[in-house]
Amino acid sequence: MKASHPTGLGEPEVIGKQALFQPPARRLPITPTSDRPEESRDGKRFRMTIEVTRSTLEIIQQIQGKHRLSTGQVLPKWRIINDALQLYGKNKEGKHERSDQ
């Protein structure tokens, strides 16, 4: 606390034209934090762009809505697409095995 502000409220906020000519405030550099939980997924994610049809987007949004209602958390689109492609790949492998026998 400064002697001129014994209450500890600090400096008054500058108003009017004086507010336009203030020196930049000193700010601490922003350091990245690792507060986000680590993903327990296999491998690293890769960024890519996909094009989907309107009906596919509606299905994805329905899945996201159901997940949010049941858990209260957001389900990212990439996770839905990732799980769908993995399931598709497993089903394709199963069909190839049956046709070989």
C-alpha positions as CSV (number, residue, x, y, z in Angstrom):
1,M,0.0,0.0,0.0
2,K,1.2,3.5,-0.7
3,A,1.0,6.2,1.9
4,S,-1.4,8.2,-0.2
5,H,-3.8,5.3,-0.3
6,P,-3.9,3.8,3.2
7,T,-7.1,1.8,2.4
8,G,-5.3,-0.4,-0.1
9,L,-7.7,0.3,-2.9
10,G,-4.8,1.4,-5.2
11,E,-4.8,4.1,-7.8
12,P,-8.1,5.5,-9.2
13,E,-9.0,4.5,-12.7
14,V,-8.0,7.1,-15.3
15,I,-10.9,8.5,-17.3
16,G,-11.3,10.8,-20.3
17,K,-8.5,11.8,-22.6
18,Q,-5.9,10.8,-20.1
19,A,-6.9,7.2,-20.4
20,L,-5.7,7.3,-24.1
21,F,-2.2,8.4,-23.2
22,Q,-1.2,6.0,-20.5
23,P,2.0,4.0,-20.8
24,P,1.5,0.3,-21.4
25,A,1.0,-1.7,-18.2
26,R,3.7,-4.1,-17.1
27,R,2.4,-7.6,-17.5
28,L,4.0,-10.8,-16.6
29,P,4.8,-13.1,-19.5
30,I,2.2,-15.8,-20.0
31,T,3.6,-19.2,-19.4
32,P,1.9,-22.2,-20.8
33,T,0.3,-24.4,-18.1
34,S,-0.2,-28.1,-18.3
35,D,-3.5,-28.0,-16.4
36,R,-5.3,-30.0,-19.1
37,P,-5.5,-33.7,-18.4
38,E,-3.3,-35.9,-20.6
39,E,-5.2,-37.8,-23.3
40,S,-5.1,-41.5,-22.8
41,R,-5.4,-42.2,-26.6
42,D,-3.1,-44.2,-28.7
43,G,-0.6,-42.2,-30.7
44,K,-0.4,-38.6,-31.6
45,R,-3.2,-36.6,-33.2
46,F,-2.7,-35.1,-36.6
47,R,-4.4,-31.9,-37.9
48,M,-6.3,-32.4,-41.2
49,T,-9.3,-30.9,-43.0
50,I,-12.3,-33.0,-44.0
51,E,-15.4,-32.4,-45.9
52,V,-18.6,-34.0,-44.7
53,T,-22.2,-34.0,-46.0
54,R,-25.0,-32.2,-44.2
55,S,-26.5,-35.5,-42.9
56,T,-23.1,-36.5,-41.5
57,L,-22.8,-33.2,-39.7
58,E,-26.3,-33.6,-38.3
59,I,-25.3,-37.1,-37.0
60,I,-22.1,-35.7,-35.4
61,Q,-24.1,-32.9,-33.7
62,Q,-26.7,-35.3,-32.4
63,I,-23.9,-37.5,-30.9
64,Q,-22.4,-34.4,-29.3
65,G,-25.7,-33.3,-27.9
66,K,-26.4,-36.7,-26.4
67,H,-22.9,-36.8,-24.8
68,R,-23.3,-33.3,-23.4
69,L,-26.7,-34.1,-21.9
70,S,-25.4,-37.3,-20.3
71,T,-22.0,-36.1,-19.1
72,G,-22.2,-32.4,-19.0
73,Q,-18.9,-32.2,-21.1
74,V,-18.1,-31.4,-24.7
75,L,-17.3,-34.2,-27.0
76,P,-14.9,-33.0,-29.7
77,K,-15.8,-33.8,-33.4
78,W,-12.3,-35.3,-33.9
79,R,-13.0,-37.9,-31.2
80,I,-16.3,-38.9,-32.9
81,I,-14.7,-39.2,-36.3
82,N,-11.7,-41.0,-34.9
83,D,-13.8,-43.6,-33.1
84,A,-16.0,-44.1,-36.2
85,L,-13.0,-44.7,-38.4
86,Q,-11.4,-47.1,-36.0
87,L,-14.7,-49.1,-35.8
88,Y,-15.0,-49.1,-39.6
89,G,-11.5,-50.4,-39.9
90,K,-12.1,-53.2,-37.4
91,N,-15.3,-54.2,-39.2
92,K,-13.4,-54.2,-42.6
93,E,-10.7,-56.4,-41.1
94,G,-13.4,-58.8,-39.8
95,K,-15.0,-59.1,-43.2
96,H,-11.6,-59.8,-44.9
97,E,-10.9,-62.6,-42.4
98,R,-14.2,-64.3,-43.0
99,S,-13.8,-64.2,-46.8
100,D,-10.3,-65.7,-46.6
101,Q,-11.6,-68.8,-44.7
